[in-house]
């Protein structure tokens, strides 16, 4: 029984049980890579989808689908998503979901989040 405790403690027995967490600084750094296409804080208005304020489950499912080649409508996101772990993509989904989609300081910021 002590061996099982040691394995659980080190995460060897079941890697799926060991949930990775990231600091806000780490998530902000990962999210900064998204700004080139999706705008600062994921609020870009235009042909690239807005990320801010979308449900985390929707963003996570979409990001994981890109990473695991489960979607056919990717332009570059399939390649970008492969550079992140599943846990990092989950953290990014939560990050963008928590951002208010309306930037009160931007002119014309009445945009609704995309579903």
Secondary structure, DSSP 8 states (H G I E B T S, - for coil): -HHHHHHHHHT-S-GGGS-----HHHHHHHHHTTHHHH-GGG---SSS---TTS-HHHHHHHHHHHHTT--S--SSHHHHHTTS-HHHHHHHHHHHHTS-S--TTSTT-------
